[in-house]
């Protein structure tokens, strides 16, 4: 890829990573609830979702979604429904560990990874990025094969996203460790995390693409 194209794409990736969205809030919530390991596992799940989005965009799925507004709307509402389900599961949980004591039951890292992966696959912010911007950086001429371009762009996007969200995971975990010594936070632990999921579900359900 030409250097100027790569630099421009990296700038777009940085803006995407710094824009608050479900991915950022999920990493922050998980790292506060269970420490930096849970936050970093969430980042890994998001990264795998990015790989899926990138190859789908490069090989035609993004064009299909762009041509069919109903498809985008269905994906958007599916993401909202998934977040609403997570909120419901959180509220009904007797002791979900948001800012919980270190010996409280915690969600398995495998479950956190799968939730992050599914959430990112249904993330309208990321879908819009791959529908509207990603294909514009690809050279579809016959003398420029798509696969090497996609791999380079995926590495750039994952690298920038990992730095931003990984920093949030590490800082969130330390913040959670600090607040675990405050008993007042224990009484509202599951409601805080459930509210995050519910608020994201409402935001996605009411949001509209430009």
BAFIBA-556876 format. One record per residue: x, y, z of N, C-alpha, C, O in turn; residue in one letter. Coordinates in Angstrom, 1 decimal. Layout:
<lolums>
nX	nY	nZ	caX	caY	caZ	cX	cY	cZ	oX	oY	oZ	res
X	Y	Z	X	Y	Z	X	Y	Z	X	Y	Z	A
...
</lolums>
This chain:
<lolums>
nX	nY	nZ	caX	caY	caZ	cX	cY	cZ	oX	oY	oZ	res
0.8	-1.2	0.0	0.0	0.0	0.0	0.9	1.2	0.0	1.9	1.2	0.7	X
0.5	2.3	-0.7	1.2	3.5	-0.7	1.3	4.1	0.8	0.3	3.9	1.5	X
2.4	4.7	1.1	2.5	5.2	2.5	1.5	6.2	2.8	1.0	6.2	4.0	X
1.1	7.1	1.9	0.1	8.1	2.3	-1.3	7.5	2.5	-2.0	8.0	3.4	X
-1.6	6.4	1.8	-2.8	5.7	2.0	-2.8	5.0	3.4	-3.8	5.1	4.1	X
-1.7	4.5	3.7	-1.6	3.8	5.0	-1.7	4.8	6.2	-2.4	4.5	7.2	X
-1.1	5.9	6.0	-1.2	7.0	7.1	-2.6	7.5	7.2	-3.1	7.6	8.4	X
-3.2	7.7	6.1	-4.6	8.2	6.2	-5.5	7.1	6.8	-6.4	7.5	7.6	X
-5.3	5.8	6.5	-6.1	4.8	7.1	-5.8	4.7	8.6	-6.8	4.5	9.4	X
-4.6	4.8	9.0	-4.3	4.8	10.4	-4.9	5.9	11.2	-5.4	5.7	12.3	X
-5.0	7.1	10.6	-5.8	8.2	11.2	-7.2	7.9	11.4	-7.8	8.2	12.4	X
-7.8	7.3	10.4	-9.2	6.9	10.5	-9.4	5.8	11.6	-10.4	5.8	12.3	X
-8.5	4.9	11.7	-8.6	3.9	12.7	-8.5	4.5	14.1	-9.2	4.1	15.1	X
-7.6	5.5	14.3	-7.4	6.1	15.6	-8.7	6.9	16.0	-9.1	6.8	17.1	X
-9.4	7.5	15.0	-10.6	8.2	15.3	-11.7	7.2	15.7	-12.5	7.4	16.6	X
-11.7	6.0	15.0	-12.7	5.0	15.4	-12.4	4.5	16.8	-13.4	4.3	17.6	X
-11.2	4.2	17.1	-10.8	3.7	18.5	-11.1	4.7	19.6	-11.5	4.3	20.7	X
-11.0	6.0	19.3	-11.2	7.0	20.3	-12.6	7.4	20.5	-13.0	8.1	21.4	X
-13.5	7.0	19.5	-14.9	7.3	19.6	-15.6	6.4	20.6	-15.5	5.2	20.5	X
-16.2	7.0	21.7	-16.9	6.1	22.7	-17.9	5.2	22.0	-18.7	5.7	21.2	X
-18.0	4.0	22.4	-18.9	3.1	21.8	-19.1	1.8	22.7	-18.5	1.8	23.8	X
-19.8	0.8	22.2	-20.0	-0.4	23.0	-18.7	-1.1	23.4	-18.6	-1.6	24.5	X
-17.8	-1.1	22.5	-16.5	-1.8	22.7	-15.8	-1.2	23.9	-15.3	-1.9	24.8	X
-15.6	0.2	23.9	-14.9	0.9	24.9	-15.6	0.7	26.3	-14.9	0.5	27.3	X
-16.9	0.9	26.3	-17.6	0.8	27.6	-17.6	-0.7	28.1	-17.5	-0.9	29.3	X
-17.6	-1.6	27.2	-17.6	-3.0	27.6	-16.3	-3.4	28.3	-16.2	-4.0	29.3	X
-15.2	-2.9	27.6	-13.8	-3.2	28.2	-13.7	-2.5	29.5	-13.2	-3.1	30.5	X
-14.2	-1.3	29.7	-14.1	-0.6	30.9	-14.9	-1.3	32.0	-14.4	-1.5	33.1	X
-16.1	-1.7	31.7	-16.9	-2.4	32.7	-16.3	-3.7	33.1	-16.3	-4.0	34.3	X
-15.8	-4.5	32.2	-15.3	-5.8	32.5	-14.0	-5.6	33.3	-13.7	-6.4	34.3	X
-13.1	-4.7	33.0	-11.9	-4.5	33.7	-12.1	-4.0	35.1	-11.4	-4.4	36.0	X
-13.1	-3.2	35.3	-13.4	-2.7	36.7	-14.0	-3.8	37.5	-13.8	-4.0	38.6	X
-14.9	-4.7	36.8	-15.5	-5.8	37.5	-14.6	-6.9	37.9	-14.6	-7.4	39.1	X
-13.6	-7.2	37.0	-12.8	-8.4	37.3	-11.3	-8.2	37.1	-10.6	-9.2	37.2	X
-10.9	-7.0	36.9	-9.5	-6.8	36.7	-9.0	-6.7	35.3	-9.8	-6.9	34.4	X
-7.8	-6.4	35.1	-7.3	-6.1	33.7	-7.3	-7.3	32.8	-7.4	-7.2	31.6	X
-7.2	-8.6	33.4	-7.2	-9.8	32.6	-8.5	-9.9	31.8	-8.5	-10.2	30.6	X
-9.6	-9.6	32.5	-11.0	-9.7	31.8	-11.1	-8.6	30.8	-11.6	-8.8	29.7	X
-10.5	-7.4	31.0	-10.6	-6.3	30.0	-9.7	-6.7	28.8	-10.2	-6.4	27.7	X
-8.6	-7.3	29.0	-7.7	-7.6	27.9	-8.3	-8.8	27.1	-8.1	-8.8	25.9	X
-9.0	-9.7	27.8	-9.7	-10.8	27.0	-10.8	-10.2	26.2	-11.0	-10.7	25.0	X
-11.5	-9.2	26.7	-12.5	-8.5	25.9	-11.9	-7.9	24.6	-12.4	-8.0	23.6	X
-10.7	-7.3	24.8	-10.0	-6.7	23.7	-9.7	-7.8	22.6	-9.8	-7.5	21.4	X
-9.3	-8.9	23.1	-9.0	-10.0	22.2	-10.2	-10.5	21.4	-10.1	-10.7	20.2	X
-11.3	-10.5	22.1	-12.6	-10.8	21.4	-13.0	-9.8	20.4	-13.4	-10.2	19.3	X
-12.8	-8.5	20.7	-13.1	-7.5	19.7	-12.1	-7.6	18.5	-12.6	-7.4	17.4	X
-10.9	-7.9	18.8	-9.9	-8.0	17.6	-10.3	-9.1	16.7	-10.2	-9.0	15.5	X
-10.8	-10.3	17.2	-11.3	-11.3	16.3	-12.5	-10.8	15.5	-12.6	-11.2	14.3	X
-13.4	-10.1	16.1	-14.5	-9.5	15.4	-14.0	-8.6	14.3	-14.7	-8.5	13.2	X
-13.0	-7.8	14.5	-12.4	-6.9	13.5	-11.9	-7.7	12.3	-12.2	-7.3	11.1	X
-11.3	-8.9	12.5	-10.8	-9.7	11.4	-12.0	-10.2	10.6	-11.9	-10.1	9.3	X
-13.0	-10.6	11.2	-14.2	-11.1	10.5	-14.8	-9.9	9.6	-15.1	-10.1	8.5	X
-15.0	-8.8	10.3	-15.5	-7.6	9.6	-14.6	-7.2	8.3	-15.2	-6.9	7.3	X
-13.3	-7.3	8.5	-12.4	-6.8	7.5	-12.5	-7.7	6.3	-12.6	-7.2	5.1	X
-12.5	-9.0	6.5	-12.6	-9.9	5.3	-14.0	-9.9	4.7	-14.1	-10.0	3.4	X
-15.0	-9.7	5.5	-16.4	-9.6	4.9	-16.5	-8.3	4.0	-17.0	-8.3	3.0	X
-15.9	-7.2	4.5	-15.9	-6.0	3.8	-15.1	-6.1	2.5	-15.5	-5.6	1.4	X
-14.0	-6.7	2.6	-13.1	-6.8	1.4	-13.7	-7.7	0.3	-13.5	-7.4	-0.9	X
-14.5	-8.6	0.7	-15.0	-9.6	-0.3	-16.5	-9.5	-0.6	-17.1	-10.5	-1.0	X
-17.1	-8.3	-0.3	-18.4	-8.1	-0.8	-19.5	-7.9	0.1	-20.6	-7.4	-0.2	X
-19.4	-8.4	1.4	-20.6	-8.3	2.3	-20.9	-6.9	2.6	-22.1	-6.5	2.8	X
-19.9	-6.0	2.8	-20.1	-4.6	3.1	-20.9	-4.0	2.0	-21.8	-3.2	2.3	X
-20.7	-4.3	0.8	-21.4	-3.7	-0.3	-22.9	-4.1	-0.3	-23.8	-3.3	-0.6	X
-23.1	-5.4	0.1	-24.5	-5.9	0.2	-25.3	-5.1	1.3	-26.4	-4.7	1.1	X
-24.6	-4.9	2.5	-25.3	-4.2	3.6	-25.5	-2.8	3.2	-26.6	-2.2	3.5	X
-24.6	-2.1	2.5	-24.7	-0.7	2.1	-25.9	-0.6	1.1	-26.6	0.4	1.1	X
-26.1	-1.6	0.3	-27.1	-1.5	-0.7	-28.5	-1.8	-0.1	-29.5	-1.6	-0.8	X
-28.5	-2.4	1.1	-29.8	-2.8	1.7	-29.9	-2.2	3.1	-29.4	-2.8	4.0	X
-30.5	-1.0	3.2	-30.7	-0.4	4.5	-31.3	-1.3	5.5	-31.0	-1.2	6.7	X
-32.2	-2.2	5.1	-32.9	-3.1	6.0	-31.9	-4.0	6.7	-32.1	-4.4	7.8	X
-30.9	-4.5	5.9	-29.9	-5.3	6.5	-29.1	-4.7	7.6	-28.9	-5.3	8.7	X
-28.8	-3.4	7.4	-28.1	-2.7	8.5	-29.0	-2.5	9.7	-28.5	-2.6	10.8	X
-30.3	-2.2	9.4	-31.2	-2.0	10.5	-31.4	-3.3	11.3	-31.4	-3.3	12.6	X
-31.4	-4.4	10.6	-31.6	-5.7	11.3	-30.3	-6.0	12.2	-30.5	-6.5	13.3	X
-29.2	-5.7	11.7	-27.9	-5.9	12.4	-27.9	-5.0	13.6	-27.5	-5.4	14.7	X
-28.3	-3.7	13.4	-28.4	-2.8	14.5	-29.3	-3.3	15.6	-28.9	-3.2	16.8	X
-30.5	-3.7	15.3	-31.4	-4.1	16.3	-31.0	-5.5	16.9	-31.3	-5.7	18.1	X
-30.3	-6.3	16.2	-29.8	-7.5	16.8	-28.7	-7.2	17.8	-28.7	-7.8	18.9	X
-27.9	-6.2	17.6	-26.9	-5.8	18.6	-27.6	-5.2	19.8	-27.2	-5.5	20.9	X
-28.6	-4.4	19.6	-29.4	-3.9	20.7	-30.0	-5.0	21.6	-30.0	-5.0	22.8	X
-30.6	-6.0	20.9	-31.2	-7.1	21.6	-30.2	-7.9	22.4	-30.5	-8.4	23.5	X
-29.0	-8.1	21.8	-28.0	-8.8	22.5	-27.6	-8.1	23.8	-27.4	-8.7	24.8	X
-27.4	-6.8	23.7	-27.0	-6.0	24.9	-28.1	-6.0	25.9	-27.9	-6.0	27.1	X
-29.4	-5.9	25.4	-30.5	-6.0	26.4	-30.5	-7.3	27.1	-30.9	-7.4	28.3	X
-30.2	-8.4	26.4	-30.2	-9.7	27.0	-29.1	-9.8	28.1	-29.3	-10.3	29.2	X
-27.9	-9.2	27.8	-26.8	-9.1	28.8	-27.3	-8.3	30.0	-27.0	-8.7	31.1	X
-28.0	-7.2	29.8	-28.5	-6.4	30.9	-29.5	-7.2	31.8	-29.4	-7.2	33.0	X
-30.4	-8.0	31.1	-31.3	-8.8	31.8	-30.6	-9.9	32.7	-30.9	-10.1	33.8	X
-29.6	-10.5	32.1	-28.8	-11.5	32.8	-28.1	-10.9	34.0	-28.0	-11.5	35.0	X
-27.6	-9.7	33.8	-26.9	-9.0	34.9	-27.9	-8.7	36.0	-27.6	-8.9	37.2	X
-29.0	-8.1	35.7	-30.0	-7.7	36.8	-30.5	-8.9	37.5	-30.7	-8.8	38.7	X
-30.7	-10.0	36.9	-31.3	-11.1	37.6	-30.2	-12.0	38.3	-30.5	-12.9	39.1	X
-28.9	-11.7	38.0	-27.9	-12.4	38.7	-27.8	-12.0	40.2	-27.9	-10.8	40.5	X
-27.7	-13.0	41.1	-27.7	-12.7	42.5	-26.4	-12.0	43.0	-26.4	-11.3	44.0	X
-25.3	-12.2	42.2	-24.1	-11.6	42.7	-23.1	-11.5	41.6	-22.0	-12.0	41.6	X
-23.4	-10.7	40.6	-22.5	-10.5	39.4	-21.4	-9.5	39.9	-21.7	-8.5	40.5	X
-20.2	-9.9	39.6	-19.1	-9.2	40.3	-18.7	-7.9	39.5	-17.6	-7.8	38.9	X
-19.4	-6.8	39.6	-19.0	-5.5	39.2	-18.4	-4.8	40.4	-19.2	-4.5	41.3	X
-17.2	-4.5	40.4	-16.5	-4.0	41.5	-16.6	-4.9	42.7	-16.7	-4.4	43.9	X
-16.6	-6.2	42.5	-16.9	-7.1	43.6	-15.6	-7.5	44.3	-14.5	-7.1	43.9	X
-15.8	-8.2	45.4	-14.6	-8.7	46.2	-13.9	-9.7	45.4	-14.4	-10.4	44.5	X
-12.6	-9.9	45.7	-11.8	-10.7	44.9	-12.2	-12.2	45.0	-11.9	-13.0	44.0	X
-12.9	-12.6	46.1	-13.3	-14.0	46.2	-14.7	-14.2	45.7	-15.3	-15.3	45.9	X
-15.4	-13.2	45.1	-16.7	-13.4	44.6	-16.6	-14.2	43.3	-15.6	-14.1	42.6	X
-17.7	-14.9	42.9	-17.8	-15.6	41.6	-17.6	-14.7	40.4	-18.2	-13.6	40.4	X
-16.8	-15.1	39.5	-16.5	-14.2	38.3	-17.0	-14.9	37.0	-17.0	-16.2	37.0	X
-17.3	-14.1	36.0	-17.6	-14.7	34.7	-16.3	-15.3	34.1	-15.2	-14.8	34.3	X
-16.5	-16.5	33.5	-15.3	-17.2	32.9	-14.7	-16.3	31.8	-15.5	-15.6	31.0	X
-13.4	-16.4	31.6	-12.8	-15.6	30.6	-13.2	-16.0	29.2	-13.3	-15.1	28.3	X
-13.5	-17.3	29.0	-14.1	-17.7	27.7	-15.4	-17.1	27.4	-15.7	-16.8	26.2	X
-16.3	-17.0	28.4	-17.5	-16.3	28.2	-17.4	-14.8	27.9	-18.1	-14.3	27.0	X
-16.5	-14.2	28.6	-16.2	-12.8	28.3	-15.7	-12.6	26.8	-16.1	-11.7	26.1	X
-14.8	-13.5	26.4	-14.3	-13.5	25.0	-15.4	-13.6	24.0	-15.5	-12.8	23.1	X
-16.3	-14.6	24.2	-17.4	-14.8	23.3	-18.4	-13.6	23.3	-18.8	-13.2	22.2	X
-18.7	-13.0	24.4	-19.5	-11.9	24.5	-18.9	-10.7	23.7	-19.6	-10.0	23.0	X
-17.6	-10.5	23.9	-17.0	-9.4	23.2	-17.0	-9.6	21.7	-17.2	-8.7	20.9	X
-16.7	-10.9	21.3	-16.7	-11.2	19.9	-18.1	-11.0	19.2	-18.2	-10.3	18.2	X
-19.1	-11.5	19.8	-20.5	-11.3	19.3	-20.9	-9.9	19.3	-21.5	-9.4	18.4	X
-20.5	-9.2	20.4	-20.9	-7.8	20.5	-20.2	-6.9	19.4	-20.8	-6.0	18.9	X
-19.0	-7.3	19.1	-18.3	-6.5	18.0	-18.8	-6.9	16.6	-18.8	-6.0	15.8	X
-19.2	-8.1	16.4	-19.8	-8.5	15.2	-21.1	-7.7	14.9	-21.4	-7.5	13.8	X
-21.8	-7.4	16.0	-23.1	-6.7	15.9	-23.0	-5.2	16.2	-24.0	-4.5	16.5	X
-21.7	-4.7	16.3	-21.5	-3.3	16.6	-21.7	-2.4	15.4	-21.0	-2.4	14.5	X
-22.8	-1.6	15.5	-23.1	-0.7	14.3	-22.0	0.3	14.0	-21.8	0.6	12.8	X
-21.3	0.8	15.0	-20.2	1.7	14.8	-19.1	1.1	13.9	-18.6	1.7	13.0	X
-18.8	-0.2	14.2	-17.8	-0.9	13.4	-18.3	-1.3	12.1	-17.6	-1.2	11.1	X
-19.6	-1.7	12.0	-20.2	-2.0	10.7	-20.1	-0.8	9.8	-19.8	-1.0	8.6	X
-20.5	0.3	10.3	-20.5	1.5	9.5	-19.1	1.9	9.0	-19.0	2.3	7.9	X
-18.1	1.7	9.9	-16.7	1.9	9.5	-16.3	1.1	8.3	-15.7	1.5	7.3	X
-16.7	-0.2	8.4	-16.3	-1.1	7.3	-17.1	-1.0	6.0	-16.7	-1.3	4.9	X
-18.4	-0.5	6.2	-19.2	-0.3	5.0	-18.8	1.0	4.3	-18.7	1.0	3.1	X
-18.6	2.1	5.1	-18.4	3.4	4.5	-16.9	3.7	4.2	-16.7	4.4	3.2	X
-16.0	3.3	5.0	-14.6	3.7	4.9	-13.7	2.7	4.4	-12.8	2.9	3.5	X
-13.7	1.5	5.0	-12.7	0.5	4.7	-12.6	0.2	3.2	-11.4	0.1	2.7	X
-13.7	0.0	2.5	-13.5	-0.4	1.0	-12.8	0.8	0.2	-12.2	0.5	-0.8	X
-12.9	2.0	0.7	-12.3	3.1	0.0	-10.8	3.1	0.0	-10.1	3.7	-0.8	X
-10.2	2.3	1.0	-8.7	2.3	1.0	-8.2	1.0	0.3	-7.0	0.8	0.2	X
-9.1	0.2	-0.2	-8.6	-1.0	-1.0	-8.5	-0.7	-2.5	-9.3	0.0	-3.0	X
-7.5	-1.2	-3.1	-7.2	-1.1	-4.5	-7.7	-2.4	-5.1	-7.2	-3.4	-4.9	X
-8.8	-2.2	-5.9	-9.5	-3.4	-6.5	-8.9	-3.7	-7.9	-9.5	-4.6	-8.5	X
-7.9	-3.0	-8.3	-7.3	-3.4	-9.6	-6.7	-4.7	-9.6	-6.2	-5.2	-8.6	X
-6.7	-5.3	-10.8	-6.1	-6.7	-10.9	-4.7	-6.8	-10.5	-4.3	-7.9	-10.1	X
-3.9	-5.8	-10.6	-2.5	-5.9	-10.3	-2.2	-5.7	-8.8	-1.0	-5.8	-8.4	X
-3.2	-5.5	-8.0	-3.1	-5.3	-6.6	-4.0	-6.3	-5.9	-5.2	-6.0	-5.7	X
-3.5	-7.5	-5.5	-4.3	-8.5	-4.9	-4.9	-8.0	-3.5	-4.2	-7.2	-2.8	X
-6.1	-8.4	-3.2	-6.8	-7.8	-2.0	-6.2	-8.4	-0.7	-6.1	-7.7	0.2	X
-5.8	-9.7	-0.7	-5.5	-10.3	0.5	-4.3	-9.6	1.3	-4.5	-9.3	2.5	X
-3.2	-9.2	0.6	-2.1	-8.5	1.3	-2.6	-7.2	1.9	-2.2	-6.8	3.0	X
-3.4	-6.5	1.1	-3.9	-5.2	1.6	-4.8	-5.3	2.8	-4.6	-4.6	3.8	X
-5.7	-6.3	2.8	-6.5	-6.6	3.9	-5.7	-6.9	5.2	-6.0	-6.4	6.3	X
-4.7	-7.7	5.0	-3.9	-8.1	6.2	-3.2	-7.0	6.8	-3.1	-6.8	8.0	X
-2.6	-6.1	5.9	-1.9	-4.9	6.5	-2.9	-4.0	7.2	-2.6	-3.5	8.3	X
-4.1	-3.8	6.6	-5.1	-2.9	7.2	-5.6	-3.5	8.5	-5.9	-2.7	9.5	X
-5.8	-4.8	8.6	-6.3	-5.4	9.8	-5.2	-5.3	10.9	-5.6	-5.0	12.1	X
-3.9	-5.4	10.6	-2.9	-5.3	11.6	-2.9	-3.9	12.1	-2.7	-3.7	13.3	X
-3.0	-2.9	11.2	-3.0	-1.5	11.7	-4.2	-1.2	12.6	-4.1	-0.6	13.7	X
-5.4	-1.7	12.2	-6.6	-1.4	13.0	-6.6	-2.1	14.3	-6.9	-1.5	15.3	X
-6.1	-3.4	14.3	-6.0	-4.1	15.6	-4.9	-3.5	16.5	-5.1	-3.4	17.7	X
-3.8	-3.1	15.9	-2.8	-2.5	16.7	-3.2	-1.2	17.4	-3.0	-1.0	18.6	X
-3.9	-0.3	16.7	-4.3	0.9	17.3	-5.4	0.7	18.3	-5.4	1.2	19.4	X
-6.4	-0.2	17.9	-7.5	-0.5	18.9	-7.0	-1.2	20.1	-7.5	-0.9	21.2	X
-6.0	-2.0	20.0	-5.4	-2.7	21.2	-4.7	-1.7	22.1	-4.8	-1.9	23.3	X
-4.0	-0.8	21.5	-3.4	0.2	22.4	-4.4	1.0	23.2	-4.2	1.2	24.4	X
-5.4	1.5	22.5	-6.5	2.3	23.2	-7.3	1.5	24.2	-7.3	1.9	25.3	X
-7.9	0.4	23.7	-8.7	-0.4	24.6	-7.9	-1.1	25.6	-8.3	-1.4	26.8	X
-6.6	-1.5	25.3	-5.8	-2.2	26.3	-5.4	-1.3	27.4	-5.3	-1.7	28.5	X
-5.2	0.0	27.1	-4.9	1.0	28.1	-6.1	1.2	29.0	-5.9	1.3	30.2	X
-7.3	1.2	28.4	-8.5	1.3	29.2	-8.7	0.1	30.1	-9.0	0.2	31.3	X
-8.3	-1.1	29.6	-8.4	-2.3	30.4	-7.5	-2.3	31.6	-7.9	-2.6	32.8	X
-6.3	-1.8	31.4	-5.3	-1.8	32.5	-5.7	-0.7	33.5	-5.6	-1.0	34.7	X
-6.1	0.4	33.1	-6.4	1.5	34.0	-7.7	1.2	34.7	-7.9	1.4	35.9	X
-8.7	0.6	34.0	-10.0	0.2	34.6	-9.8	-0.9	35.7	-10.4	-0.8	36.8	X
-8.9	-1.8	35.5	-8.6	-2.8	36.5	-8.0	-2.2	37.8	-8.4	-2.6	38.9	X
-7.1	-1.3	37.6	-6.6	-0.6	38.8	-7.6	0.2	39.6	-7.7	0.2	40.8	X
-8.5	0.8	38.8	-9.5	1.6	39.4	-10.5	0.7	40.1	-11.0	1.0	41.2	X
-10.8	-0.5	39.5	-11.7	-1.4	40.2	-11.0	-2.0	41.5	-11.7	-2.1	42.5	X
-9.7	-2.3	41.4	-9.0	-2.8	42.6	-9.1	-1.7	43.8	-9.2	-2.1	44.9	X
-9.0	-0.5	43.4	-9.1	0.6	44.4	-10.4	0.7	45.1	-10.6	0.8	46.3	X
-11.5	0.5	44.2	-12.9	0.7	44.7	-13.4	-0.6	45.4	-14.4	-0.5	46.1	X
-12.7	-1.7	45.2	-13.2	-2.9	45.9	-13.1	-2.8	47.4	-13.8	-3.5	48.1	X
-12.3	-1.9	47.9	-12.2	-1.7	49.4	-13.3	-0.8	49.9	-13.4	-0.6	51.1	X
-14.2	-0.3	49.0	-15.3	0.6	49.5	-16.6	-0.3	49.5	-17.1	-0.6	48.5	X
-17.0	-0.6	50.7	-18.2	-1.5	50.8	-19.5	-0.9	50.2	-20.3	-1.6	49.7	X
-19.6	0.4	50.1	-20.8	1.0	49.5	-21.0	0.6	48.1	-22.1	0.5	47.6	X
-19.9	0.4	47.3	-20.0	0.0	45.9	-20.5	-1.5	45.8	-21.1	-1.8	44.8	X
-20.3	-2.3	46.8	-20.7	-3.7	46.8	-22.2	-3.7	46.6	-22.8	-4.7	46.0	X
-23.0	-2.8	47.2	-24.4	-2.9	47.2	-25.1	-2.6	45.9	-26.2	-2.9	45.7	X
-24.3	-1.9	45.0	-24.9	-1.5	43.7	-24.1	-2.1	42.6	-24.3	-1.7	41.4	X
-23.3	-3.2	42.8	-22.4	-3.7	41.8	-23.2	-4.2	40.6	-22.8	-3.7	39.5	X
-24.1	-5.0	40.7	-24.8	-5.6	39.5	-25.6	-4.6	38.8	-25.8	-4.6	37.6	X
-26.2	-3.6	39.5	-27.0	-2.6	38.9	-26.2	-1.6	38.0	-26.7	-1.1	37.0	X
-25.0	-1.4	38.4	-24.1	-0.5	37.6	-23.8	-1.2	36.3	-23.9	-0.6	35.2	X
-23.3	-2.4	36.3	-23.0	-3.1	35.1	-24.3	-3.3	34.2	-24.2	-3.2	33.0	X
-25.4	-3.7	34.9	-26.6	-3.9	34.1	-27.1	-2.6	33.4	-27.6	-2.7	32.3	X
-26.9	-1.5	34.1	-27.3	-0.2	33.5	-26.4	0.1	32.3	-26.9	0.7	31.4	X
-25.1	-0.2	32.4	-24.3	0.0	31.2	-24.8	-0.7	30.0	-24.9	-0.2	28.9	X
-25.1	-2.0	30.2	-25.6	-2.8	29.1	-27.0	-2.3	28.6	-27.2	-2.2	27.4	X
-27.9	-2.0	29.5	-29.2	-1.5	29.1	-29.1	-0.2	28.4	-29.8	0.1	27.4	X
-28.2	0.7	28.9	-28.0	2.0	28.2	-27.5	1.9	26.8	-27.9	2.6	25.9	X
-26.5	1.0	26.6	-26.0	0.7	25.3	-27.0	0.1	24.4	-27.1	0.4	23.2	X
-27.9	-0.8	24.9	-29.0	-1.4	24.1	-29.9	-0.3	23.6	-30.3	-0.3	22.4	X
-30.3	0.6	24.5	-31.2	1.7	24.1	-30.5	2.6	23.1	-31.1	3.1	22.1	X
-29.2	2.9	23.3	-28.5	3.8	22.4	-28.4	3.2	21.0	-28.6	3.9	20.0	X
-28.2	1.9	20.9	-28.1	1.2	19.6	-29.5	1.1	18.9	-29.6	1.3	17.7	X
-30.5	0.9	19.7	-31.9	0.7	19.2	-32.4	2.0	18.6	-33.1	2.0	17.6	X
-32.0	3.2	19.3	-32.5	4.4	18.8	-31.6	5.1	17.8	-32.0	6.1	17.2	X
-30.4	4.6	17.7	-29.4	5.3	16.9	-29.7	5.1	15.4	-30.4	4.1	15.0	X
-29.2	6.0	14.6	-29.4	5.9	13.1	-28.1	6.2	12.4	-27.3	7.0	12.9	X
-27.9	5.5	11.4	-26.7	5.8	10.6	-26.9	7.0	9.7	-28.0	7.4	9.4	X
-25.7	7.6	9.4	-25.8	8.9	8.6	-25.9	8.5	7.1	-26.0	9.4	6.3	X
</lolums>
